[in-house]
Each structure stands twice: as structure tokens, then as C-alpha cells.
């Protein structure tokens, strides 16, 4: 039977990958891409905005429902499907998870993906070259953000403690892309963050999703 979970968005998007990781961890069958009904939808077209009013990705299509915003989608999938829980039970711990997810989705994503990774991936300098001055300007904030992540991780195996959660699904594609940059290994280092990234890459979900290029 064809999966009725469709992740609208390209697989290279870090946020699309986060939803894919959640599906893999939960054992949810899914499809993804920009053709939910077999016909390609152009990015930011009117058809796109009927799915996501701001012309962003991802969006989730499931049983005639449409949801957008990555953390919302992941919380829905966790609640709607059987499989390992991706959220804690206690009210306080769930609030702390939501806080961590927001920090990753807003602040950490902006610094590491929007300001740094995308400058390498889609350079806008003369003749399509990377704008080194933009990179140099971003690096102090990137290093500060990575130090923040190192502090949050501490000695725990996962970013919110002892269990894999939605926050790990959000963070893993970000760190994976950063570490793959020409300056990535120097930025991530060889300590806790690299160990964490190695573990996330080695999970079955990581091996499947992060290797899509």
C-alpha cells in the first residue's frame, strides 16, 4: 500500500530531513518531494502557497490534513503513530524539549544554516563565487553557537539527555551540513559534538537520510 504520509519539500532541506528522520525513527512509511499528487509544484508558486502560506518547506500531507512548521509536524507524527516516543511524558521535560526545539529551529538554524552553510551551497558573489567577507563575518557567531551546543550536550548521549527526541532530528542535519563544509571539521572539532554527530550518523535513520545527496 502506498504511504499516505507525504513530506512536501526537497530532500536537501535540513528541515525536510528532520521530518524524514522522525519518520525513520518511528518506522513511518513516507514519500517526499515537490510532487504530492504526481505533478511537480514550483517553489513559491500559488500551488505551493496553498500548501504552505509562506512558500516554505516542509509541509506534511496526511489523510487530507496539511500541517506546516517542522516541530509541529514532528510532534504530530510522534503522537499519531506507534513506535519509539520522541517526546518525554512529564510536562516540564516536554516544555524543555519544546524550548530546545525552538532554539535549534530559530537561532541555531539562522547562524549555522542560513548565514553559513547556504553561503557555501548557493554562493552569490561575483561569478558565482563564495563571498569570503560574509563567511568571515559569520564565523564568530558560528563558533559561539557550536560552543553553546557543546555546553547543552554536556556528557549526555543526546541533546536533551538520555533519549533520542525531536530535538536530535532537528539538530542532526544542521551539524551534518556544517561538518561537511571546507572549514567544517575545524569548526565542529574532535570532541563532544563530533562524537555526537558520529553517533547520529551511525543510527539507521541517519545512514538513510543523511546520505541523500
ZIVEN-V913153 format. One record per backbone hydrogen bond with DSSP energy under -1.0 kcal/mol. NH is the residue of the N-H (numbers start at 0). CO is the residue of the C=O. E is the energy in kcal/mol with one decimal. If there is no record, write none. Layout:
nh;co;e
NH;CO;E
NH;CO;E
This chain:
nh;co;e
5;60;-2.4
6;30;-3.0
7;58;-3.1
8;32;-2.4
12;9;-1.6
16;12;-2.3
17;13;-1.5
18;14;-1.7
19;15;-2.3
20;16;-2.7
21;17;-2.0
22;18;-2.3
23;19;-2.6
24;20;-2.7
25;21;-2.1
26;22;-1.2
27;22;-2.8
30;4;-2.2
32;6;-1.8
37;34;-1.6
40;33;-2.8
44;41;-2.0
48;44;-2.2
50;47;-1.3
51;47;-2.8
54;51;-2.3
58;7;-1.1
59;66;-3.3
60;5;-2.7
61;64;-2.2
64;61;-2.1
66;59;-2.2
72;68;-2.5
73;69;-2.6
74;70;-2.5
75;71;-2.2
76;72;-2.6
77;73;-2.3
78;74;-2.0
79;75;-2.5
80;76;-1.8
93;89;-2.2
94;90;-2.2
95;91;-2.5
96;92;-2.1
97;93;-2.5
98;94;-2.3
99;95;-2.4
100;96;-2.8
101;97;-2.4
102;98;-2.3
103;99;-2.4
104;100;-2.8
105;101;-2.4
107;102;-2.4
108;103;-2.0
109;105;-1.3
110;106;-2.0
111;107;-2.7
112;108;-2.1
113;108;-2.0
114;109;-2.3
116;111;-2.2
117;112;-2.7
119;115;-1.1
120;116;-2.6
121;117;-2.7
124;128;-1.9
127;124;-1.7
128;125;-1.4
131;129;-1.3
133;130;-1.1
134;130;-1.7
135;131;-2.9
136;132;-1.7
137;133;-1.7
138;134;-2.1
141;137;-2.2
142;138;-2.8
143;139;-2.1
144;140;-2.4
145;141;-2.4
146;142;-2.0
147;143;-2.0
148;144;-2.1
149;145;-2.0
150;146;-2.2
151;147;-2.5
152;148;-2.5
153;149;-2.2
155;152;-2.3
157;160;-2.1
160;157;-1.6
165;85;-1.8
168;164;-1.4
169;165;-1.9
170;166;-2.3
171;167;-2.7
174;170;-2.3
175;171;-2.5
176;172;-2.1
177;173;-2.3
178;174;-2.8
179;175;-1.1
180;177;-1.5
183;180;-1.8
186;182;-1.8
187;183;-3.0
188;184;-2.0
194;190;-2.3
195;191;-2.7
196;192;-2.9
197;193;-2.6
198;194;-1.9
199;195;-2.3
200;196;-2.6
201;197;-1.6
206;202;-2.8
207;203;-1.6
208;204;-2.7
209;205;-1.9
211;208;-1.5
